[in-house]
Amino acid sequence: MGDCEKAHLLGAYHDGELPPDACRELERHLAGCSQCAAELQRIGELTRMLSCLGQVRIPPDTLDRLHRAADALPTVAVRRMAGVLSSVAAIVLTVCTAGLSIQDSSASPSAMPFWETQVLSQQAEAADSGSSEELLVGWMAQDLAMRDEP
């Protein structure tokens, strides 16, 4: 098959699957494109040769095996893509976590506002005492403080 942009339509045209407007447009194209005209002729010859063979009888067990294999193909591709995307997400998460840990370790406590140091100390006390409400309030305050930073 040649490099013509209309070549992909030849099979559908041969089989009568194109809409009438597309058929007329392709017929005008065939009048001027020797590559497509030759390819359409080859498709017609192949169809005539295959029609001489008669109907092929496929054993039922082979047909079932082919159907199962065909049904499994999209699932395999989706699973492969999910695995790749999961790996990418894990890499992004690892890089972001490393970046945040470097950023957090570079912040000095003296640069923090007074109220933030108080929250952090309360958070440490709450973690020691096991008060989940105080710990939650501390995390919320810490999150809000991080949103205020540029």
N, C-alpha and C positions, 0 to 999 in steps of 0.2 A: 504494500500500500504506500502511496506517495505522501508528500508533505502537505497536501491540500487541506484547508480548514473545513471543507465540506465532506471529506472522506468518511467521517464518523457517521454520517447519515445514510450511507449507501445500503447497509444491511436492512435498516428499517424501511427504506424506500423499496427495496427488492421484495420485502415481505408484505408490503401494503400497509405498513403501520404509521406512516406519516400523515398528518392532516392535509387536506387538499391544497391549502396555500403553500405549505412547505414543499409539497410534491411539485407544484408549478415552478417554484423558485429553484428547486434542485434540477428540474428538467432544463430550465434556462441555463443553469450552471453546466450541466452535462454537455450541452451543445458547444461550449467553449473550452471545456477542460478534458483533454485527452487522457490524463491520468485517472480521473474519476470514471470516465466512460470505460476505460480498459478494466478497472477494478470491478465495476458493475457487471461487465461481461464475464469476468472470472468467477464472480459470485453466482451468476446464472449457470455457468458450466458446472460448477461444484454442486449446485442444487440438482441439476439433471443427473449427474453421476450418482449422487446419493439416493435419488429416487429410484434408480435401477436396482439398488441393493435390497429393497423391501424393508419391512419393519423388523427391527432388531428385537429379539426376545431376551430380556434380562431375567435371570432367575430371581424369584421373590426374596430370597435371603440376601442376595447381592444388592438388590434394590433397597431393602431395609437398611443394610449397612451404609450404603451411599447417602440415604436420607439422614441417618443419624450423624454421619460425618458432616454433612452440609449444615445440619441444624446446630452443630457444635462450633462451627467456624466463627460466627459473630461473638459467641460467648468467650472464646479463647482470646480474640482481639480485645474485647472489653476488659477481661482480666489482666491481660498484659499491660494495657493502658493504665488500669487502676494501680498496678504495681509500680509502674514508672512514676505516676503522679504522687503516689504515697512516698516514694523515695525522695522525690523533689521536695515535697512538703517537710519531710524529716530533716533534710539538709537546710532548708530555709529556717526551720525552727531552731536547729542547732546553732546556725550562724547568728540569728537574732538573740538567742539566749547568751551566747558568748559575748556579743556586743553589749548587751545590757549589763552583764556582770562586770565587764571592763569599765563601763560608764559608772556603775554604782560604786565600784571600788575606788574610782578616781575622785569621787565627791568627798570632801573633807567635812567632818561634823561641825567644825567651826563656821563653815560657810552656810550652814542651814539656819533658817529662822528659828527663833526661840520656841515657838509653838510646835514646830516640827520635831525638835529634839525632845520636847515633852511627850509628844505622841509616841515617838520611838521608844522612849524609856517606859511609858505605860504599856506599850506593846510587849516589851520584854517582860515586864512584871505580869501582864495578863497571860503570857505564854507559860510563865513559871507557875501561876496560880490556876491555870486551866480555864479561865473565864473566856468563853468563846465570844460573848457579846462585846467585851472590851477589845478583843483581838480584831473582830470584824470592824469596829469603829476605827481602830488604828489603821487597818488596811485601807479603809475608805478615805481617811484623811491623807494617807500617804499617796493614794491614787490621785486625789484632787490636787495635791501639791505638785505632782509630776505633770499634770495637765497645764499648770500655770507656767512651767518652765518653757523657754523659747525652743 
